[in-house]
């Protein structure tokens, strides 16, 4: 820009011309958005720096006393490569052409790419150790970049603008909790700066994170990618048409565009012709896939005079995302927050002996929609006892919301295009991944897809040995719904474990830190530290594997089945001394699993059951919620869920988007 002195001396028309000239000069050099003040660059790897300038322009790039030149191509993009640097800093990055761009307080250290869905995205401020962590002293060596969420129809050249943030009071609470705890553990051992590049997107499917070329090569995904519209307008039009067809088929004969829903909260049999939704259970899995907007749910219940007498409390489990609630036509409450329990006071005199009606107007802003959580938390507590409300609710769509562009799960590749593709050129120490909850319905397919994603990401970043460490799904869903030896969550955990066939991978077992009623366990410190243990072992800085006991083989001996384990951390034991081992099941030729008695013999667990005279197969922690399974190694790490058989899985053959 021109100096203040020059502007004061200039004649009236000159300031505008000089301002225009200055803006043009500054615009001549632009760094990619990932290069910001306070960033961390990967040590011991060549450093690539890129951006845009006028086509043909030659630029000078200087960092930590090293200089490189680059020339902008016909599209204006330029790329410079600087030599590998040791950990340290702070440094200044300077790029000059006709204009100049500077970035300050840059550290050289280890950079980790964070990916997955909401459990990786989950902020430190919403965890069980938030108070003490946020109050801890500033850690100037730990930085976090939250890549703004953006789904794109084609690979983006740059991320949306976002700052690198230093771990300090008032800011650190926004960091990925898993990433933060991982980084702190790594710093304790390595003593180098750590940068976290957080791309996680809540509720995202694995398929949205794959590269376009990879999706086109997959017969299950290609049809959903090759015909994607060219722009957001076309996408919104196609999505609206698809959703209109879906809603019309779900509630035949019931219009939903331009309807007057003002009377739908009333007491009375006005919903006899409405379709039914099962609650708890989000509506996306009940015929309204991808539907965001407003859906009404109504429930009629018969109460005795004793139940209707006095005040009551209405429990509606959890609602994704917002609700308004009426009882017999009178509004009793409403709130937003997909993970917040709903409890509303029902004043005395509002309930009646005989028929009563509960009406809910639910607004879903994205992802799952409707009532979810524990069925036992869906009830009306009266002075005469609880009245269960789980089961069938009549429902009707009032409005469908379609955005101006896509979101992550609208098609494969969309999150990759917007968040990962623009980062290619950076070097990373490794990837931390926590995802899979959204893929449990097609768990068997996840095994191959996840391994292909890992291999392809390594190819994209030009690091064929890029470490890739992931969290196995935590325990979730009510214990009473478990089917030992079965379950989509169990099959997804097995699919994740199969990725360990690839070199430089590691899996943090999480069955002991889950929550039956919340898909987001608040204990993220344990998971971050387990991931750090995996990384340190991969770097050769931890002698013993940090995996917990892993099934190594099986053998039938008469009416017993022996399971041999490796990585036992000095020996097998139950989590608490004196406990009986739990979580093991056996099956014979009928393939019906029953609970097994288990005992430890060295590095083996021996199973038997009077109901299985000739055992053929065993499974451990193989259910949706295996939190009661209690085999650990001598180091206290939990054993991974396992099976000795290769029988067909229940989700076999289910492909995207099932």
VOLUMLUM-222193 format. One line per field, with one value per residue (C-alpha): residue number from 1; chain; z, x, y. Coordinates in Angstrom, 2 decimals, decimal comma. Layout:
<atoms>
nr NUM/...;
kette A/...;
w Z/...;
u X/...;
v Y/...;
</atoms>
This chain:
<atoms>
nr 1/2/3/4/5/6/7/8/9/10/11/12/13/14/15/16/17/18/19/20/21/22/23/24/25/26/27/28/29/30/31/32/33/34/35/36/37/38/39/40/41/42/43/44/45/46/47/48/49/50/51/52/53/54/55/56/57/58/59/60/61/62/63/64/65/66/67/68/69/70/71/72/73/74/75/76/77/78/79/80/81/82/83/84/85/86/87/88/89/90/91/92/93/94/95/96/97/98/99/100/101/102/103/104/105/106/107/108/109/110/111/112/113/114/115/116/117/118/119/120/121/122/123/124/125/126/127/128/129/130/131/132/133/134/135/136/137/138/139/140/141/142/143/144/145/146/147/148/149/150/151/152/153/154/155/156/157/158/159/160/161/162/163/164/165/166/167/168/169/170/171/172/173/174/175/176/177/178/179/180/181/182/183/184/185/186/187/188/189/190/191/192/193/194/195/196/197/198/199/200/201/202/203/204/205/206/207/208/209/210/211/212/213/214/215/216/217/218/219/220/221/222/223/224/225/226/227/228/229/230/231/232/233/234/235/236/237/238/239/240/241/242/243/244/245/246/247/248/249/250/251/252/253/254/255/256/257/258/259/260/261/262/263/264/265/266/267/268/269/270/271/272/273/274/275/276/277/278/279/280/281/282/283/284/285/286/287/288/289/290/291/292/293/294/295/296/297/298/299/300/301/302/303/304/305/306/307/308/309/310/311/312/313/314/315/316/317/318/319/320/321/322/323/324/325/326/327/328/329/330/331/332/333/334/335/336/337/338/339/340/341/342/343/344/345/346/347/348/349/350/351/352/353/354/355/356/357/358/359/360/361/362/363/364/365/366/367/368/369/370/371/372/373/374/375/376/377/378/379/380/381/382/383/384/385/386/387/388/389/390/391/392/393/394/395/396/397/398/399/400/401/402/403/404/405/406/407/408/409/410/411/412/413/414/415/416/417/418/419/420/421/422/423/424/425/426/427/428/429/430/431/432/433/434/435/436/437/438/439/440/441/442/443/444/445/446/447/448/449/450/451/452/453/454/455/456/457/458/459/460/461/462/463/464/465/466/467/468/469/470/471/472/473/474/475/476/477/478/479/480/481/482/483/484/485/486/487/488/489/490/491/492/493/494/495/496/497/498/499/500/501/502/503/504/505/506/507/508/509/510/511/512/513/514/515/516/517/518/519/520/521/522/523/524/525/526/527/528/529/530/531/532/533/534/535/536/537/538/539/540/541/542/543/544/545/546/547/548/549/550/551/552/553/554/555/556/557/558/559/560/561/562/563/564/565/566/567/568/569/570/571/572/573/574/575/576/577/578/579/580/581/582/583/584/585/586/587/588/589/590/591/592/593/594/595/596/597/598/599/600/601/602/603/604/605/606/607/608/609/610/611/612/613/614/615/616/617/618/619/620/621/622/623/624/625/626/627/628/629/630/631/632/633/634/635/636/637/638/639/640/641/642/643/644/645/646/647/648/649/650/651/652/653/654/655/656/657/658;
kette A/A/A/A/A/A/A/A/A/A/A/A/A/A/A/A/A/A/A/A/A/A/A/A/A/A/A/A/A/A/A/A/A/A/A/A/A/A/A/A/A/A/A/A/A/A/A/A/A/A/A/A/A/A/A/A/A/A/A/A/A/A/A/A/A/A/A/A/A/A/A/A/A/A/A/A/A/A/A/A/A/A/A/A/A/A/A/A/A/A/A/A/A/A/A/A/A/A/A/A/A/A/A/A/A/A/A/A/A/A/A/A/A/A/A/A/A/A/A/A/A/A/A/A/A/A/A/A/A/A/A/A/A/A/A/A/A/A/A/A/A/A/A/A/A/A/A/A/A/A/A/A/A/A/A/A/A/A/A/A/A/A/A/A/A/A/A/A/A/A/A/A/A/A/A/A/A/A/A/A/A/A/A/A/A/A/A/A/A/A/A/A/A/A/A/A/A/A/A/A/A/A/A/A/A/A/A/A/A/A/A/A/A/A/A/A/A/A/A/A/A/A/A/A/A/A/A/A/A/A/A/A/A/A/A/A/A/A/A/A/A/A/A/A/A/A/A/A/A/A/A/A/A/A/A/A/A/A/A/A/A/A/A/A/A/A/A/A/A/A/A/A/A/A/A/A/A/A/A/A/A/A/A/A/A/A/A/A/A/A/A/A/A/A/A/A/A/A/A/A/A/A/A/A/A/A/A/A/A/A/A/A/A/A/A/A/A/A/A/A/A/A/A/A/A/A/A/A/A/A/A/A/A/A/A/A/A/A/A/A/A/A/A/A/A/A/A/A/A/A/A/A/A/A/A/A/A/A/A/A/A/A/A/A/A/A/A/A/A/A/A/A/A/A/A/A/A/A/A/A/A/A/A/A/A/A/A/A/A/A/A/A/A/A/A/A/A/A/A/A/A/A/A/A/A/A/A/A/A/A/A/A/A/A/A/A/A/A/A/A/A/A/A/A/A/A/A/A/A/A/A/A/A/A/A/A/A/A/A/A/A/A/A/A/A/A/A/A/A/A/A/A/A/A/A/A/A/A/A/A/A/A/A/A/A/A/A/A/A/A/A/A/A/A/A/A/A/A/A/A/A/A/A/A/A/A/A/A/A/A/A/A/A/A/A/A/A/A/A/A/A/A/A/A/A/A/A/A/A/A/A/A/A/A/A/A/A/A/A/A/A/A/A/A/A/A/A/A/A/A/A/A/A/A/A/A/A/A/A/A/A/A/A/A/A/A/A/A/A/A/A/A/A/A/A/A/A/A/A/A/A/A/A/A/A/A/A/A/A/A/A/A/A/A/A/A/A/A/A/A/A/A/A/A/A/A/A/A/A/A/A/A/A/A/A/A/A/A/A/A/A/A/A/A/A/A/A/A/A/A/A/A/A/A/A/A/A/A/A/A/A/A/A/A/A/A/A/A/A/A/A/A/A/A/A/A/A/A/A/A/A/A/A/A/A/A/A/A/A/A/A/A/A/A/A/A/A/A;
w 0,00/-0,46/2,59/4,64/3,71/-0,03/0,35/2,12/-0,72/-3,54/-5,56/-5,21/-7,97/-7,10/-3,84/-5,59/-8,29/-5,76/-3,59/-6,64/-7,54/-3,96/-3,78/-7,09/-5,88/-2,68/-4,60/-6,79/-4,07/-2,19/0,05/0,37/3,41/5,32/5,67/8,57/11,53/14,32/12,00/12,47/9,56/9,53/10,59/8,73/5,50/2,49/2,97/0,11/0,04/-2,54/-3,48/-6,36/-8,19/-11,60/-14,33/-15,20/-12,08/-10,39/-6,61/-3,80/-0,78/2,41/5,64/8,47/6,32/3,37/0,05/-2,99/-6,12/-7,88/-11,03/-11,29/-14,02/-16,52/-13,82/-11,38/-9,06/-7,85/-5,73/-3,99/-2,13/0,78/2,46/5,49/8,83/12,37/15,10/16,31/15,70/15,74/12,13/9,60/6,14/3,49/-0,12/-2,47/-6,07/-7,09/-3,78/-0,54/1,89/5,38/8,06/11,54/14,61/12,53/14,31/12,91/14,61/14,07/12,22/12,57/10,33/12,26/10,41/11,03/12,56/15,74/18,29/16,69/16,26/19,92/21,68/24,83/26,59/26,45/28,07/31,59/32,25/30,61/33,72/34,66/31,08/30,16/33,36/32,68/31,63/28,04/25,78/23,09/21,38/20,59/17,76/16,15/12,77/12,52/8,76/8,06/7,05/3,36/1,07/-2,58/-5,82/-7,20/-5,50/-4,09/-4,60/-1,20/2,17/3,46/5,60/9,16/11,79/13,45/17,20/20,04/23,02/25,55/28,04/26,21/23,05/23,95/24,84/21,13/20,20/19,24/22,62/21,26/19,31/22,31/24,67/21,99/21,37/25,05/25,47/22,38/23,55/26,93/25,21/22,14/23,31/19,92/18,72/17,58/15,06/14,64/11,34/12,19/9,29/11,23/10,38/12,71/11,36/8,22/6,35/5,34/1,68/1,80/2,64/-0,45/-3,47/-6,65/-8,70/-5,97/-5,84/-9,60/-9,44/-6,87/-8,45/-5,38/-5,30/-8,96/-9,80/-7,02/-8,14/-11,93/-12,25/-9,66/-10,95/-12,00/-9,56/-6,30/-7,95/-9,98/-6,93/-4,81/-7,54/-7,93/-4,16/-3,73/-6,44/-4,86/-1,39/-2,67/-4,25/-1,05/1,24/-1,09/-1,05/2,74/3,52/0,50/0,11/2,70/1,26/2,96/0,89/2,02/4,62/7,69/10,64/13,32/14,51/14,68/18,37/19,38/21,54/19,34/16,80/13,95/13,04/12,25/8,64/9,42/8,93/11,93/13,28/15,95/18,88/19,94/16,45/14,02/10,96/8,43/9,00/8,73/5,20/5,43/4,50/4,06/5,10/7,05/8,10/10,33/11,24/13,72/16,04/17,98/20,60/22,14/25,60/27,90/31,57/34,65/37,07/39,42/36,66/35,55/39,04/40,05/38,23/36,04/34,27/30,57/29,52/25,78/25,77/23,38/20,31/17,23/16,93/18,34/19,67/20,76/22,86/23,68/26,03/25,31/23,22/25,85/25,25/28,02/26,70/23,95/23,48/21,08/21,46/19,91/22,92/25,68/27,69/27,40/30,63/30,76/33,69/33,12/35,51/37,62/35,91/32,36/32,17/31,92/32,84/29,47/26,22/26,20/23,36/23,19/20,13/19,15/16,42/15,67/13,63/12,18/10,86/9,50/10,11/12,16/13,04/15,68/19,07/20,01/23,10/25,73/25,46/29,26/29,06/26,90/29,42/31,39/35,14/37,02/40,71/40,07/38,27/34,92/31,59/28,82/25,57/23,49/20,36/17,54/17,13/14,30/12,23/9,36/7,46/7,63/5,76/3,98/4,05/1,16/1,41/-1,33/-1,74/-0,61/2,84/3,60/3,36/0,24/-1,90/-1,76/-2,11/-0,96/2,34/0,73/-2,03/0,39/3,27/2,30/-1,37/-0,65/1,86/-0,63/-0,64/3,14/4,89/8,01/10,77/10,57/10,61/13,60/12,68/14,67/12,47/11,77/13,79/10,61/8,74/11,13/8,86/6,13/8,38/6,28/3,33/5,61/5,89/2,29/1,94/5,01/3,88/0,42/1,99/4,08/1,07/-1,12/1,41/1,64/-2,14/-2,23/0,31/-1,29/1,94/1,32/4,92/6,50/9,96/10,35/13,88/14,60/17,43/17,38/18,08/21,75/23,50/22,78/22,88/25,78/27,33/27,31/23,50/23,11/21,10/22,16/19,09/16,83/16,03/13,41/15,84/16,53/12,82/12,26/14,99/13,23/9,91/11,54/13,02/9,58/8,62/10,92/8,02/6,59/7,82/10,19/11,44/15,00/16,73/20,10/21,70/23,31/24,59/28,21/27,74/26,03/27,19/26,58/26,22/24,46/21,23/22,41/25,41/27,39/28,33/25,46/27,51/27,60/23,84/23,07/25,31/23,73/20,29/21,50/22,75/19,28/17,66/20,04/19,42/15,67/16,11/18,08/21,30/23,13/23,28/23,86/21,48/22,85/21,44/24,35/23,93/20,37/19,31/17,71/17,12/18,38/18,96/19,90/22,60/23,31/24,68/25,22/22,86/23,54/22,40/22,21/22,58/21,71/22,98/26,46/28,24/30,65/31,08/30,79/33,62/34,32/34,60/38,34/40,44/41,46/38,74/36,54/32,86/30,93/27,27/25,77/23,77/22,11/19,23/17,73/14,34/14,81/14,93/17,95/20,38/24,12/27,09/27,92/31,12/30,72/32,55/31,89/31,12/30,52/27,35/26,50/27,52/27,75/27,04/27,70/28,04/28,95/26,08/23,49/23,63/20,43/20,12/16,70/17,19/19,87/19,98/22,53/23,16/20,01/20,59/20,12/23,71/25,01/28,03/30,44/28,63/30,94/29,54/29,78/29,48/32,24/31,29/31,81/28,14/27,12/24,72/21,29/20,29/18,38/16,71/15,84/12,97/9,42/9,17/7,00/8,67/9,01/7,12/4,23/0,87/2,21/0,20/0,12/0,76/2,77;
u 0,00/1,13/2,52/0,45/2,86/2,42/-1,37/-1,32/0,70/-1,33/-3,84/-7,56/-7,69/-4,40/-5,44/-7,99/-5,49/-2,77/-5,19/-6,18/-2,52/-1,70/-4,58/-3,52/0,06/-1,07/-3,40/-0,49/0,65/-1,73/-0,87/-3,18/-5,43/-3,78/-0,65/-1,48/0,09/0,86/0,83/2,97/4,86/6,09/9,71/12,21/10,16/10,56/8,26/5,95/4,40/1,82/-0,66/-1,69/-0,29/-0,52/0,18/3,87/4,95/8,19/8,10/10,61/9,73/11,82/11,48/14,01/16,87/16,09/14,98/13,19/11,66/8,44/6,67/2,90/1,36/-1,31/-3,96/-2,00/-1,06/2,52/4,40/7,77/9,69/11,99/14,37/13,41/13,87/14,40/11,87/11,97/10,86/9,17/9,91/8,49/7,31/7,74/6,57/7,37/6,55/5,19/3,35/4,14/2,57/3,94/3,03/4,58/5,06/5,47/6,78/8,39/7,23/4,82/1,56/-1,34/-4,38/-7,60/-10,48/-13,78/-17,07/-18,37/-16,32/-13,15/-14,79/-15,94/-14,50/-12,42/-14,86/-17,60/-15,58/-15,36/-11,98/-12,77/-12,50/-9,00/-7,72/-9,02/-7,59/-4,11/-1,33/-0,98/0,80/2,41/3,84/0,40/-1,70/-5,01/-6,53/-10,26/-10,81/-14,22/-16,83/-17,59/-18,99/-18,13/-19,20/-15,66/-12,23/-11,52/-8,17/-8,26/-9,96/-12,26/-10,50/-9,72/-7,10/-4,48/-5,13/-2,61/-3,63/-4,39/-7,13/-10,26/-9,31/-8,19/-11,73/-12,57/-9,84/-10,65/-10,55/-9,07/-6,49/-5,60/-4,98/-3,01/-0,85/-0,14/1,02/3,23/4,77/5,60/7,70/9,06/9,32/8,47/5,66/2,48/-0,03/-3,52/-5,37/-8,96/-11,23/-13,77/-17,46/-20,19/-22,35/-20,27/-20,22/-16,94/-17,94/-17,94/-14,22/-13,07/-11,44/-13,50/-11,31/-11,54/-15,33/-15,65/-13,67/-16,11/-19,18/-21,29/-20,31/-19,80/-23,51/-23,82/-20,75/-20,66/-24,03/-23,44/-24,62/-21,97/-22,95/-24,77/-27,92/-28,31/-27,58/-30,23/-32,83/-32,07/-32,09/-35,42/-36,99/-35,65/-36,88/-40,31/-40,70/-39,53/-41,88/-44,85/-44,23/-43,83/-47,07/-49,30/-52,25/-50,97/-49,66/-46,73/-46,04/-47,89/-49,96/-51,47/-50,07/-51,35/-53,94/-51,67/-50,94/-54,59/-56,12/-58,11/-57,95/-56,62/-53,71/-55,51/-54,30/-50,71/-47,83/-45,97/-42,45/-40,92/-39,45/-36,75/-35,28/-34,35/-36,57/-33,73/-33,72/-37,51/-38,21/-37,22/-33,53/-31,79/-34,92/-34,17/-36,92/-39,99/-41,81/-44,68/-44,99/-48,17/-49,01/-52,37/-52,34/-55,08/-54,70/-56,55/-58,02/-55,09/-52,55/-54,26/-54,45/-51,85/-48,77/-46,56/-43,21/-42,84/-39,57/-38,86/-35,33/-33,31/-34,48/-32,43/-32,35/-35,16/-38,65/-41,86/-44,18/-47,87/-50,00/-53,72/-53,21/-51,27/-47,60/-45,41/-41,90/-39,33/-35,59/-32,70/-29,69/-29,53/-27,71/-29,82/-32,38/-35,94/-37,90/-41,01/-43,31/-46,99/-49,08/-51,83/-55,19/-53,87/-54,08/-57,41/-58,79/-59,17/-57,67/-54,74/-52,57/-48,89/-47,78/-44,19/-43,01/-39,43/-37,03/-34,01/-31,23/-29,04/-28,01/-30,39/-33,85/-36,40/-36,41/-33,33/-31,67/-32,77/-36,31/-36,59/-36,17/-39,27/-42,12/-44,67/-44,03/-47,33/-48,21/-49,48/-46,37/-44,61/-46,39/-44,01/-44,06/-41,59/-43,05/-45,24/-45,93/-48,01/-45,95/-46,31/-43,92/-44,70/-41,71/-38,59/-35,50/-33,07/-29,90/-28,20/-25,56/-24,63/-23,72/-21,25/-23,58/-25,49/-23,13/-19,73/-16,61/-18,23/-16,36/-13,10/-13,54/-14,06/-11,74/-9,03/-8,29/-7,17/-4,58/-2,63/0,89/1,25/3,30/1,99/3,43/0,29/-3,50/-5,83/-9,26/-12,46/-15,40/-17,76/-20,91/-22,68/-21,68/-22,90/-25,80/-23,36/-20,51/-19,24/-18,51/-16,58/-13,61/-12,47/-13,55/-11,61/-8,42/-8,74/-9,25/-6,07/-4,03/-5,45/-4,85/-1,23/-1,00/-2,58/-0,15/2,82/3,64/3,23/4,12/1,99/0,96/-2,80/-4,18/-7,87/-10,33/-12,46/-16,11/-16,95/-19,73/-23,19/-26,91/-28,90/-27,44/-30,84/-30,88/-27,62/-27,65/-24,40/-22,52/-24,41/-24,85/-24,00/-21,75/-19,84/-19,39/-18,19/-15,56/-14,38/-14,22/-12,07/-9,72/-9,10/-7,26/-4,46/-3,29/-1,81/1,62/1,91/-1,66/-2,92/-6,29/-7,28/-9,87/-12,69/-15,19/-14,49/-15,09/-18,49/-21,92/-25,01/-27,21/-24,86/-22,99/-20,45/-18,50/-17,12/-13,86/-11,67/-8,46/-8,15/-8,62/-6,11/-3,53/-4,12/-3,63/-0,41/0,76/0,18/2,10/5,04/5,28/5,24/8,08/10,08/9,80/7,58/8,80/5,46/2,53/-0,21/-3,02/-4,26/-4,60/-5,36/-6,67/-3,86/-5,50/-7,96/-8,07/-10,84/-9,88/-12,77/-15,66/-13,48/-12,31/-8,94/-8,32/-4,65/-3,81/-0,78/0,26/-0,89/1,16/2,64/-0,37/-4,14/-6,50/-9,99/-10,24/-10,84/-9,09/-11,35/-13,93/-15,16/-14,39/-17,37/-18,17/-17,33/-19,84/-19,64/-21,48/-21,59/-22,76/-26,14/-24,31/-26,34/-24,16/-24,56/-22,69/-19,51/-17,61/-14,06/-10,79/-7,25/-4,44/-1,25/-1,82/-4,99/-8,63/-10,39/-14,13/-16,85/-20,61/-22,92/-25,14/-22,36/-20,94/-18,94/-17,83/-16,85/-16,64/-16,13/-16,62/-15,55/-17,16/-19,17/-22,33/-23,42/-22,59/-19,69/-18,99/-19,32/-16,64/-13,64/-10,54/-7,44/-3,69/-1,16/-0,82/-4,56/-5,39/-8,66/-8,69/-10,08/-13,40/-12,68/-14,12/-12,56/-14,97/-15,31/-19,08/-21,03/-21,87/-25,41/-24,53/-22,89/-24,10/-25,35/-23,85/-24,03/-26,50/-28,22;
v 0,00/3,64/5,43/7,93/10,73/10,08/10,01/13,40/14,95/13,43/15,41/14,51/11,87/10,19/8,43/6,25/5,26/4,52/2,50/0,45/-0,10/-1,16/-3,64/-5,16/-5,57/-7,24/-9,54/-10,62/-13,03/-15,27/-18,18/-21,17/-20,77/-23,60/-21,42/-19,15/-17,42/-19,96/-22,98/-26,08/-27,63/-31,21/-31,67/-33,86/-33,73/-31,43/-28,46/-27,53/-24,06/-23,03/-20,39/-18,15/-15,15/-13,52/-16,13/-16,26/-14,37/-15,54/-15,59/-15,89/-18,04/-17,76/-19,77/-20,16/-18,85/-21,16/-19,75/-21,21/-19,75/-20,63/-19,55/-19,21/-21,33/-20,38/-20,86/-18,71/-21,56/-21,79/-24,32/-23,98/-26,67/-25,95/-28,42/-30,48/-28,70/-29,88/-29,17/-25,59/-22,05/-19,68/-18,70/-16,28/-17,35/-14,69/-14,87/-11,98/-11,21/-7,85/-8,07/-9,82/-12,31/-12,99/-15,51/-15,37/-17,60/-20,76/-23,85/-26,97/-30,16/-33,04/-32,50/-34,95/-35,08/-35,75/-37,42/-39,13/-38,10/-36,47/-38,42/-37,04/-33,64/-33,62/-30,53/-30,63/-28,30/-30,99/-33,82/-35,21/-33,56/-30,22/-28,04/-29,08/-29,17/-25,73/-24,27/-25,69/-23,31/-22,18/-24,66/-22,54/-25,64/-27,12/-25,67/-26,65/-25,85/-26,52/-26,90/-25,34/-27,91/-27,71/-30,39/-29,95/-31,59/-31,44/-31,32/-27,87/-26,16/-24,44/-24,75/-22,04/-19,40/-20,51/-19,62/-21,78/-21,51/-21,83/-23,98/-21,30/-20,49/-19,39/-21,30/-24,81/-25,88/-25,78/-28,28/-31,84/-33,60/-36,82/-34,83/-32,66/-35,58/-37,39/-34,33/-33,74/-37,33/-37,12/-33,86/-35,35/-38,02/-36,24/-32,64/-31,16/-28,86/-30,61/-29,33/-30,81/-30,38/-31,28/-32,28/-34,43/-34,05/-35,29/-38,11/-38,54/-41,83/-43,43/-43,09/-39,28/-39,34/-41,26/-39,65/-39,33/-41,67/-44,29/-43,97/-44,29/-47,54/-48,98/-50,56/-49,75/-46,06/-45,14/-44,62/-42,05/-40,09/-40,09/-38,35/-35,64/-32,24/-29,80/-27,04/-26,42/-25,13/-28,29/-30,38/-28,64/-29,09/-32,79/-33,34/-31,57/-33,69/-36,89/-35,94/-34,89/-38,32/-40,02/-38,11/-38,60/-42,35/-42,42/-40,56/-41,29/-38,97/-36,50/-33,22/-31,54/-28,44/-25,34/-27,20/-25,51/-27,43/-25,06/-27,57/-30,62/-30,03/-30,40/-33,11/-35,46/-38,27/-36,18/-38,49/-41,76/-41,70/-40,76/-43,21/-44,61/-44,07/-46,27/-44,37/-44,22/-44,31/-41,56/-41,28/-41,55/-45,30/-45,58/-44,41/-40,75/-41,00/-37,63/-35,70/-32,53/-30,14/-30,49/-33,69/-34,03/-37,04/-37,78/-40,40/-41,25/-42,81/-44,03/-43,10/-44,24/-41,73/-42,35/-41,77/-38,57/-37,12/-34,58/-33,31/-35,48/-35,37/-36,16/-37,82/-37,86/-39,37/-37,16/-35,32/-34,46/-31,44/-29,24/-29,89/-28,22/-30,37/-30,21/-32,34/-32,24/-29,12/-27,17/-26,47/-27,91/-27,31/-27,33/-27,03/-27,64/-29,91/-33,35/-34,81/-33,24/-35,28/-33,97/-33,62/-31,47/-30,74/-31,50/-29,38/-30,86/-30,82/-31,14/-34,93/-36,71/-40,10/-41,82/-40,56/-38,11/-36,87/-35,90/-33,91/-33,09/-30,75/-31,84/-29,73/-31,52/-29,31/-32,12/-35,70/-37,82/-36,55/-37,54/-39,24/-41,27/-42,65/-45,15/-46,57/-46,46/-42,67/-42,37/-42,33/-40,31/-40,34/-39,99/-40,12/-43,66/-44,88/-44,62/-45,01/-46,21/-44,26/-46,30/-47,85/-46,57/-42,85/-41,41/-38,99/-36,55/-34,30/-30,60/-29,22/-30,43/-28,22/-28,32/-26,24/-24,27/-26,95/-30,45/-31,68/-34,44/-37,44/-36,41/-38,51/-40,20/-37,98/-34,71/-34,25/-35,35/-32,79/-29,93/-30,78/-33,27/-32,57/-28,96/-30,19/-32,28/-30,95/-30,91/-33,56/-35,25/-37,38/-39,49/-39,71/-40,16/-41,54/-42,07/-43,02/-45,88/-45,25/-44,13/-47,30/-50,01/-50,93/-52,07/-53,13/-56,03/-53,71/-51,36/-53,73/-53,39/-49,77/-48,67/-50,38/-48,85/-45,40/-45,76/-46,87/-44,11/-41,35/-42,45/-42,21/-38,76/-37,32/-39,02/-40,87/-44,62/-45,48/-42,74/-44,05/-44,42/-44,97/-45,33/-45,80/-48,93/-48,13/-47,69/-49,60/-48,18/-49,06/-50,56/-53,69/-55,37/-55,18/-57,12/-60,33/-62,02/-63,18/-60,76/-57,07/-54,46/-52,60/-55,81/-56,43/-52,85/-53,29/-56,44/-54,58/-51,90/-54,48/-55,98/-52,79/-53,90/-56,06/-52,87/-51,73/-48,78/-49,03/-49,30/-49,63/-48,17/-50,44/-48,43/-50,98/-49,93/-46,18/-46,21/-45,06/-47,18/-44,10/-41,69/-42,28/-39,70/-41,07/-38,15/-39,87/-38,74/-38,63/-42,43/-42,68/-39,92/-41,59/-45,02/-43,53/-41,94/-45,33/-46,76/-43,91/-44,21/-47,96/-47,34/-44,84/-47,42/-45,42/-47,91/-51,49/-53,25/-52,92/-50,68/-52,78/-54,89/-58,67/-59,77/-63,17/-65,18/-68,56/-71,16/-74,90/-77,36/-79,84/-82,19/-80,14/-77,08/-74,38/-72,73/-69,15/-68,08/-64,39/-62,28/-58,83/-59,81/-57,14/-59,66/-61,93/-62,18/-61,27/-59,95/-56,16/-56,42/-59,04/-61,88/-61,27/-64,09/-63,55/-62,23/-61,63/-65,04/-67,10/-70,52/-72,17/-75,63/-76,85/-75,12/-71,75/-70,64/-68,74/-69,22/-67,79/-69,68/-70,31/-69,02/-69,60/-68,36/-70,78/-68,79/-66,76/-68,69/-68,50/-71,86/-71,92/-74,46/-74,70/-77,58/-76,39/-76,90/-80,42/-80,01/-76,36/-75,03/-71,28/-68,67/-64,95/-62,36/-58,94/-59,61/-57,55/-53,96/-52,99/-55,13/-52,90/-55,84/-57,85/-57,76/-59,47/-57,26/-57,66/-57,29/-53,62/-53,05/-52,52/-54,20/-57,13/-56,39/-57,99/-61,18/-64,28/-67,62/-68,39/-67,10/-67,53/-65,09/-61,80/-60,50/-57,32/-59,21/-57,93/-54,61/-51,79/-48,02/-46,42/-49,19;
</atoms>
